[in-house]
Amino acid sequence: MTIPRLSAKDQMPDALRGGVVALGNFDGFHLGHQAVAGAAIKQAKAAGKPAIIATFDPHPVRFFAPESPWFRLTTLDQRQRLFAEAGADAMLVFDFDAELAATSAEDFIVTLLMERLGISAVVTGEDFTFGHKRGGNIDVLRDLGGAHGLTSTAMGPVVDDGGVISSSRIRNALKDGDCATATALLTRPFTVEGIVQHGDKNGRLLGFPTANIDMGHYLRPRYGIYAVKGRLPDGRVLNGAANLGIRPTFDPPKELLEPHFFDFAEDLYGQNIGIEFHAFIRGEAKFDSLDALMAQMAQDCDEARRILGA
């Protein structure tokens, strides 16, 4: 199922005007985000109105601090699919640029949300801020929007035994190699999507051919070896083991995600595949010889088979 991807710089199509919007960054689209989106979709369906989930791209943090390390948990393409699966009728992208950063809270509500986009109701998290210098919050949205006929709903945080479910908590789990926590909070494994590229063929020479993928704008989980699953464009799912890191045994160091799929020998070059991180096996290490590296790789693959088989 696909849904339209709309830009907040354009007029909302007539068929989608009057919609209910879940408003937030929704990078990971984790349990907390899903609660906000679910409330918006339920409200929209009850009123017979379009249900729209919004997101910001680039992330505001990236706009204001372009030198910051990459931290994205999803791409726009992934969010579009996730929003569709949640039941949205469309995805709305706010291009976070200098113009949007300078937009006052009042203009964001009246000129952007209501006049250009024709939004009738907004559902957001209670900590959501917007407008120039973060001058808008849920109280401003409720008071100012309400005066112009915009309904707003604020959702409280979703919590579990570990506290508030947040993208930051998921990022910290991944940095620790804690795939189980990340998977539970996301409701799915953290997945990196990318085009398979040609590498230096070290894996093939060692007997473990890999599908090399650039990490792009994704958060970097803990460097090391993981049990992974690969999702191919044709829908097939492959079990494997992957190295994420700079490959210290080889010179020069080069960061790559290198999944090796078990019992698979097809050409994947140029294909867009997804790599699901299921479990951390060990940290990245430098080996004194290729024989030692090959022996360890065999052990890593056995462990990944065991984990994925369970």
Secondary structure by P-SEA (a helix, b strand, c coil): cbbbbbbcccccccccccccccccccccccaaaaaaaaaaaaaaaaacbbbbbbbbcccccccccccccccccccaaaaaaaaaaacccbbbbcccccccccccccccccccccccccccbbbbcccccccccccccaaaaaacccccbbbbbbbcccccccccccaaaaaaaaaacaaaaaaaaacccbbbbbcccccccccccccccccccccccccccccccccbbbbcccbbbbbbccccccccccccbbbbbcccccccccccccbbbbbbbccccccccccccaaaaaaaaaaaaaaaaaaaac
